[in-house]
Amino acid sequence: MEETQITPSLSVPSWSSVSTQDQSSTAGQDSSTGPQPSKPSVIPPPVKSKGPSSRAVVRRMRRIIAEDAEWSVATVPLLTELCIQHIVKNFQNNPILKQLLPEHQKKVLNHLSPDLPLAVTANLIDDEKYWRRCCTQRWPVCHVDEHGGSWKRMFFELHLENLLKHFIPSTTDPNVILNLLPLCRSYVHRIRVDQFLPPVQLPPPLRGGDQSDSSREGEMEDPATDHYQLGDLVAGLSHLEELDLVYGVKDCGMNFEWNLFLFTYRDCHSLAATVKACHTLKIFRLTRSKVDDDKARILICSLLDHAALEELDLSHNLIGDQGARATAKLLGHSRLRVLNLANNQVRAPGAQSLAHALAHNSNLISLNLRLNCIEDEGGQALAHALQTNRCLTTLHLGGNKLSEPTATLLSQVLSINTTLTSVNLSCNHIGLDGGKQLLEGMSDNKTLLEFDLRLSDIAQESEYLIGQALCANREAARQRALISQPLHVTSHCQGP
């Protein structure tokens, strides 16, 4: 009984006993060659051996580690990091940012979600990287240069424009836009809206009785098609400088109706009052909106004596001679520098009115009358005005049915005018003799840098020689710029 109790204790020796037995067995191998007593099986210690027993130990260790669900090599995060994570998680309910150190503010901003409510982030966060993430998440293509290089300004301008483009009168709550004013009034400098939706037209209710289609059609009144009125919105934007509008509907598909593209008189009067009250407005564009003479006169009357307006674009409308006369009156009562009446219905009388105002104007630098029909009477009137005008630099008269008489007078202008740098007479009927006249005028001109005569029926030789004169003018202008630039630099580098 005593031997059976001692045997199990010997079957599980300690590491020290195992090593002693191994040494004694190794020492006695040379002296004894006979059979030796069997030794109990033991697990060798982890040594750098490449036998099968070492691989078994590694496998056993890996299995033990993998089965431990709580085992991890990750270190405990710092208390600062835990606090930042908590602030980010609860930022909507407790927006703590200004109280943090600058390095901690940066970490919080890097982890904030772009989907936070604007009521929380608009007046609190000025970090451009955060607003860049907000912009790139909503709009795949972003041109921040068109928004003054500011991502925050870009976000609020595009967000406001998106609300205006999808606003449905009598259906959408106006507070959706007005509630945004306290958040965006300091960041919106430009509004560009390429569509205004009209009210939803519901079918008229039946008045009882069995009425025929013809009688019901005669009694039905035209539904209201007035669009969203911008007065309250623009009045709340203290930094608005540009207003670019198109009254129409994009992608109407099979629901096309002419009423979708109607700029009503109520829209016109409301917009005129809005523009007049906006004293910071510098650029006003109203294109592709079927603005006729009457509506143009309403708008232009509101712009008389506007101190800040510099650019007016009424292109692609229905403006005729009366509207051109009103615009000519505006040239004498404002500081307008750019005027665009392209693709309208201006004829010779309207061009003559503009020429009379241009002869006495000292502010306008660009005039665009392409795709009208001023013909030679209007073209000659403008050429006479340019003989005394000393401020206009760009003139576009393409597609106006001009011919040799206008080219003859323009050649005289080119020989004496020193302010024009760009003239466009493309898509006219200048002819061979007209081309020769223009070439003669270019021989004495040293300031014109661009002269577009495509599709104007002039000789190829004349066009080539005019191009050579333009190249010489551009090279001379480049040399003057190089000469003046070092003088400007050395004036700042002179010592005391």
Secondary structure, DSSP 8 states (H G I E B T S, - for coil): -HHHHHHHHHHS--HHHHHHHHHHHHHTTTT--S-------------S--SHHHHHHHHHHHHHHHT-TT--------HHHHHHHHHHHTTTTS---TTS-HHHHHHHHHH--TTS-HHHHTTT---HHHHHHHHHHH-SS--GGGGTT-HHHHHHHHHHHHHHHT--TTTS-THHHHTTHHHHTTT--EEEES-------------SS---HHHHHHH-----------HHHHHT-TT--EEEE--S-SS-GGG--GGGG---HHHHHHHHHHHHH-TT--EEEE-SS---HHHHHHHHHHHTT-SS--EEE--SS---HHHHHHHHHHHTTS---EEE--SS---HHHHHHHHHHHHT-SS--EEE-TTS--HHHHHHHHHHHHTT--S--EEE-TTS---HHHHHHHHHHHHH-SS--EEE-TTS--HHHHHHHHHHHHTT-SS--EEE-TTS---HHHHHHHHHHHHHHHHHHHHHHHHHHHHHHHHHH---
